[in-house]
Amino acid sequence: MKKTLKSVCIASAVLALTACTSTIPLGAIITDVELPIAVTAAKVSSSKTGEASCISYVGMVAKGDCSIEAAKKNGNITTVTSVDWHYDSILGIINNYKVTVHGN
């Protein structure tokens, strides 16, 4: 019985830790990263910038529109040259997301 309980505990711990893997760098206490999403092939200078943001609390309540379309609208952009993404989190309790679109 003890051996079975120990095996279940180890398996649970391994599953819990692997469920937290992510494609972005995450800190256990504080995360504040800025990552590119997309870039056009042509080297075009951009004269406008638009931003859109949203927020999440404890992964239970989320509010906002952080889509590329919202950022384009906020920056009055018709042609997109690049898109960047910013994410910051404190203990996974308050999570802020911001999409920045550059273009003309």
ROSE-4610 file (N, C-alpha, C; in Angstrom, 1 decimal, always signed):
// ROSE-4610
residu = [M/M/M/K/K/K/K/K/K/T/T/T/L/L/L/K/K/K/S/S/S/V/V/V/C/C/C/I/I/I/A/A/A/S/S/S/A/A/A/V/V/V/L/L/L/A/A/A/L/L/L/T/T/T/A/A/A/C/C/C/T/T/T/S/S/S/T/T/T/I/I/I/P/P/P/L/L/L/G/G/G/A/A/A/I/I/I/I/I/I/T/T/T/D/D/D/V/V/V/E/E/E/L/L/L/P/P/P/I/I/I/A/A/A/V/V/V/T/T/T/A/A/A/A/A/A/K/K/K/V/V/V/S/S/S/S/S/S/S/S/S/K/K/K/T/T/T/G/G/G/E/E/E/A/A/A/S/S/S/C/C/C/I/I/I/S/S/S/Y/Y/Y/V/V/V/G/G/G/M/M/M/V/V/V/A/A/A/K/K/K/G/G/G/D/D/D/C/C/C/S/S/S/I/I/I/E/E/E/A/A/A/A/A/A/K/K/K/K/K/K/N/N/N/G/G/G/N/N/N/I/I/I/T/T/T/T/T/T/V/V/V/T/T/T/S/S/S/V/V/V/D/D/D/W/W/W/H/H/H/Y/Y/Y/D/D/D/S/S/S/I/I/I/L/L/L/G/G/G/I/I/I/I/I/I/N/N/N/N/N/N/Y/Y/Y/K/K/K/V/V/V/T/T/T/V/V/V/H/H/H/G/G/G/N/N/N]
num = [1/1/1/2/2/2/3/3/3/4/4/4/5/5/5/6/6/6/7/7/7/8/8/8/9/9/9/10/10/10/11/11/11/12/12/12/13/13/13/14/14/14/15/15/15/16/16/16/17/17/17/18/18/18/19/19/19/20/20/20/21/21/21/22/22/22/23/23/23/24/24/24/25/25/25/26/26/26/27/27/27/28/28/28/29/29/29/30/30/30/31/31/31/32/32/32/33/33/33/34/34/34/35/35/35/36/36/36/37/37/37/38/38/38/39/39/39/40/40/40/41/41/41/42/42/42/43/43/43/44/44/44/45/45/45/46/46/46/47/47/47/48/48/48/49/49/49/50/50/50/51/51/51/52/52/52/53/53/53/54/54/54/55/55/55/56/56/56/57/57/57/58/58/58/59/59/59/60/60/60/61/61/61/62/62/62/63/63/63/64/64/64/65/65/65/66/66/66/67/67/67/68/68/68/69/69/69/70/70/70/71/71/71/72/72/72/73/73/73/74/74/74/75/75/75/76/76/76/77/77/77/78/78/78/79/79/79/80/80/80/81/81/81/82/82/82/83/83/83/84/84/84/85/85/85/86/86/86/87/87/87/88/88/88/89/89/89/90/90/90/91/91/91/92/92/92/93/93/93/94/94/94/95/95/95/96/96/96/97/97/97/98/98/98/99/99/99/100/100/100/101/101/101/102/102/102/103/103/103/104/104/104]
x = [+0.8/+0.0/+0.9/+1.9/+2.8/+3.5/+3.9/+4.6/+3.6/+2.4/+1.4/+1.1/+1.0/+0.8/+1.9/+3.1/+4.3/+4.4/+4.1/+4.0/+3.0/+1.8/+0.8/+1.2/+1.9/+2.3/+3.4/+4.3/+5.4/+4.8/+3.9/+3.2/+2.4/+1.7/+1.0/+1.9/+3.0/+3.9/+4.5/+4.9/+5.4/+4.4/+3.2/+2.1/+1.8/+1.8/+1.5/+2.6/+3.9/+5.0/+5.0/+4.7/+4.7/+3.6/+2.5/+1.3/+1.7/+2.7/+3.1/+4.0/+4.3/+5.3/+4.6/+5.4/+4.9/+5.9/+5.4/+6.2/+6.9/+6.5/+7.1/+7.8/+8.8/+9.5/+8.6/+8.4/+7.6/+8.4/+8.2/+8.8/+7.8/+8.3/+7.4/+6.7/+7.4/+6.8/+6.4/+7.3/+7.0/+7.5/+6.6/+6.9/+6.7/+7.7/+7.6/+8.4/+7.7/+8.4/+7.7/+8.5/+8.1/+8.6/+7.6/+8.0/+7.4/+8.0/+7.5/+6.5/+5.5/+4.5/+4.7/+4.7/+4.8/+5.6/+6.2/+6.9/+6.7/+6.6/+6.5/+7.9/+7.9/+9.2/+9.9/+9.1/+9.7/+10.2/+11.3/+11.8/+11.1/+10.0/+9.2/+9.2/+9.4/+9.4/+7.9/+7.7/+6.3/+6.2/+5.1/+5.0/+3.9/+3.2/+2.1/+2.2/+1.7/+1.7/+0.3/-0.2/-1.5/-1.4/-2.1/-2.0/-3.4/-3.5/-4.7/-4.3/-5.1/-4.7/-5.9/-5.6/-6.6/-5.9/-6.8/-6.3/-7.0/-6.3/-6.9/-6.6/-7.6/-7.4/-7.5/-6.4/-6.3/-6.8/-6.7/-7.1/-8.6/-9.4/-10.8/-11.7/-11.2/-11.9/-11.0/-11.4/-10.6/-11.4/-10.8/-11.6/-10.7/-11.2/-10.5/-10.4/-9.9/-9.7/-8.3/-7.5/-6.0/-5.8/-6.7/-6.5/-5.7/-5.2/-4.4/-5.4/-6.6/-7.6/-7.9/-8.0/-8.3/-7.1/-5.9/-4.7/-4.6/-4.9/-4.9/-5.9/-7.1/-8.1/-7.7/-7.1/-6.6/-5.5/-4.7/-3.6/-3.9/-5.1/-5.5/-4.6/-4.3/-3.4/-4.1/-3.7/-4.3/-3.3/-2.0/-1.0/-0.1/+0.0/+0.8/+2.2/+3.2/+4.6/+5.1/+4.7/+5.1/+4.1/+4.2/+3.3/+4.1/+4.0/+4.8/+3.7/+4.2/+3.3/+4.0/+3.3/+3.9/+3.0/+3.7/+2.9/+3.6/+2.9/+3.4/+2.4/+3.0/+2.2/+2.9/+2.0/+2.5/+1.9/+2.7/+2.2/+1.1/+0.9/-0.3/-1.6/-1.6/-2.9/-3.4/-2.5/-2.9/-2.0/-2.7/-2.0/-2.4/-1.4/-1.7/-1.1/-1.9/-1.5/-1.6/-0.6/-0.7/-0.1/-0.9/-0.4/-0.1/+1.1/+1.4/+1.6/+0.9/+1.0/+1.7/+2.7/+3.4/+3.0/+2.8/+2.4/+2.1/+1.4/+1.1/-0.4]
y = [-1.2/+0.0/+1.3/+1.2/+2.4/+2.6/+1.6/+1.7/+2.3/+1.9/+2.4/+3.9/+4.2/+5.6/+6.5/+6.0/+6.7/+6.9/+5.9/+6.0/+6.9/+7.0/+7.9/+9.3/+9.6/+10.9/+11.4/+10.5/+10.9/+11.2/+10.3/+10.6/+11.9/+12.2/+13.4/+14.6/+14.5/+15.7/+15.9/+14.8/+14.9/+15.5/+15.1/+15.6/+17.1/+17.4/+18.8/+19.7/+19.3/+20.1/+20.2/+19.2/+19.2/+20.0/+20.1/+20.9/+22.4/+22.8/+24.2/+24.6/+23.8/+24.1/+25.1/+26.0/+27.0/+27.3/+27.9/+28.3/+29.7/+30.4/+31.7/+31.5/+32.4/+32.3/+32.8/+32.0/+32.4/+32.3/+33.3/+33.3/+32.8/+32.1/+31.6/+32.7/+33.8/+34.9/+36.1/+36.6/+37.7/+37.4/+37.7/+37.6/+38.9/+39.4/+40.6/+40.4/+39.9/+39.6/+40.3/+40.6/+41.2/+40.3/+39.9/+38.9/+39.3/+39.1/+39.4/+38.3/+38.7/+37.8/+37.6/+38.7/+38.6/+39.8/+39.5/+40.6/+40.4/+41.4/+41.3/+41.0/+40.5/+40.1/+41.4/+42.4/+43.6/+44.5/+45.2/+46.2/+47.5/+47.7/+48.9/+49.6/+50.9/+51.7/+52.0/+51.9/+52.2/+53.5/+54.2/+55.5/+55.6/+54.5/+54.5/+53.3/+53.5/+52.4/+52.3/+51.1/+51.0/+49.9/+50.1/+49.1/+48.6/+47.4/+46.9/+46.0/+46.0/+45.2/+44.5/+43.6/+42.9/+42.4/+42.0/+41.6/+40.4/+39.6/+38.4/+38.3/+37.9/+37.8/+36.3/+35.7/+34.4/+33.4/+33.7/+32.8/+32.5/+33.3/+33.0/+34.1/+35.3/+36.4/+37.1/+37.3/+38.0/+39.0/+40.2/+41.3/+42.1/+42.5/+43.3/+42.7/+43.4/+43.0/+43.3/+42.3/+42.4/+41.8/+42.0/+41.4/+42.4/+41.8/+42.6/+43.6/+43.2/+44.1/+45.3/+45.1/+46.2/+47.1/+46.6/+47.4/+48.3/+47.6/+48.4/+49.5/+49.3/+50.3/+51.4/+51.1/+52.1/+53.0/+52.4/+53.2/+53.7/+53.5/+53.9/+53.4/+52.1/+51.4/+50.5/+50.6/+49.8/+48.7/+49.0/+48.1/+47.8/+46.5/+46.1/+45.7/+46.2/+45.8/+44.9/+45.0/+44.1/+44.1/+43.0/+42.9/+42.4/+43.0/+42.6/+42.3/+41.5/+41.1/+41.2/+41.8/+42.0/+41.3/+40.6/+39.9/+40.1/+40.5/+40.6/+40.0/+39.4/+38.7/+38.7/+38.8/+38.8/+37.6/+36.6/+35.3/+34.6/+35.0/+34.4/+34.9/+35.9/+36.5/+37.5/+38.5/+39.6/+39.4/+39.2/+38.9/+40.0/+40.8/+41.8/+41.4/+41.6/+41.3/+42.5/+42.8/+44.0/+43.6/+43.9/+43.7/+45.1/+45.2/+46.5/+46.2/+47.0/+46.8/+48.0/+47.8/+48.9/+48.8/+50.0/+50.0/+51.4/+51.4/+52.7/+52.7]
z = [+0.0/+0.0/+0.0/+0.8/+0.9/-0.4/-1.1/-2.4/-3.4/-3.4/-4.4/-4.1/-2.8/-2.5/-2.9/-2.7/-3.1/-4.6/-5.3/-6.8/-7.3/-6.7/-7.1/-6.8/-5.6/-5.3/-6.3/-6.6/-7.6/-8.9/-9.4/-10.7/-10.7/-9.6/-9.5/-9.6/-8.9/-8.9/-10.3/-11.0/-12.3/-13.3/-13.2/-14.0/-13.7/-12.5/-12.1/-12.6/-12.6/-13.0/-14.5/-15.2/-16.7/-17.3/-16.5/-17.0/-17.0/-16.4/-16.3/-17.4/-18.4/-19.4/-20.4/-20.9/-21.8/-22.9/-24.0/-25.1/-24.9/-23.8/-23.5/-22.1/-21.9/-20.6/-19.5/-18.5/-17.3/-16.0/-15.2/-13.9/-12.9/-11.8/-10.8/-10.0/-9.8/-9.0/-9.9/-10.7/-11.5/-13.0/-13.9/-15.3/-16.0/-16.8/-17.5/-18.8/-19.9/-21.1/-22.3/-23.3/-24.5/-25.7/-26.5/-27.6/-28.9/-30.0/-31.3/-31.7/-32.5/-33.0/-34.5/-35.2/-36.7/-37.2/-38.4/-39.1/-40.6/-41.3/-42.8/-43.4/-44.5/-45.2/-45.7/-46.1/-46.6/-45.5/-45.7/-44.7/-45.0/-44.3/-44.5/-43.1/-43.2/-42.0/-41.6/-40.3/-39.9/-39.2/-39.5/-39.0/-37.8/-37.7/-36.7/-35.7/-34.5/-33.6/-32.9/-32.8/-32.1/-31.0/-29.9/-28.8/-28.4/-28.0/-27.4/-26.2/-25.2/-24.0/-23.3/-22.5/-21.7/-20.4/-19.5/-18.1/-17.7/-16.9/-16.3/-14.8/-14.0/-12.6/-12.2/-11.7/-11.2/-12.2/-13.5/-14.5/-14.5/-13.7/-13.5/-14.2/-14.2/-14.9/-15.8/-17.1/-18.0/-18.7/-19.0/-19.6/-20.6/-21.7/-22.7/-24.0/-25.0/-26.4/-26.7/-26.7/-27.1/-28.4/-29.4/-30.7/-31.6/-32.7/-33.6/-34.3/-34.6/-35.2/-34.3/-33.0/-32.0/-32.0/-32.0/-32.0/-33.3/-34.4/-35.7/-35.7/-35.1/-35.0/-34.1/-33.0/-32.0/-32.6/-33.5/-34.1/-35.5/-35.9/-37.3/-38.3/-38.2/-39.1/-40.1/-41.4/-42.4/-42.9/-42.9/-43.4/-42.2/-41.8/-40.6/-41.1/-40.4/-40.6/-39.6/-38.3/-37.3/-36.1/-35.4/-34.2/-33.1/-31.9/-30.7/-29.6/-28.7/-27.6/-26.3/-25.3/-24.0/-22.9/-22.0/-21.0/-19.7/-18.6/-17.3/-16.3/-15.3/-14.3/-12.9/-11.9/-10.6/-9.9/-9.6/-8.9/-9.7/-10.9/-11.7/-11.2/-10.4/-9.8/-10.8/-11.1/-12.0/-13.3/-14.4/-15.7/-16.7/-17.2/-18.2/-19.5/-20.6/-22.0/-22.8/-23.6/-24.5/-25.9/-26.9/-28.3/-28.9/-29.5/-30.2/-31.6/-32.5/-33.9/-34.5/-35.4/-36.1/-37.5/-38.1/-39.5/-40.1/-41.2/-41.8/-42.1]
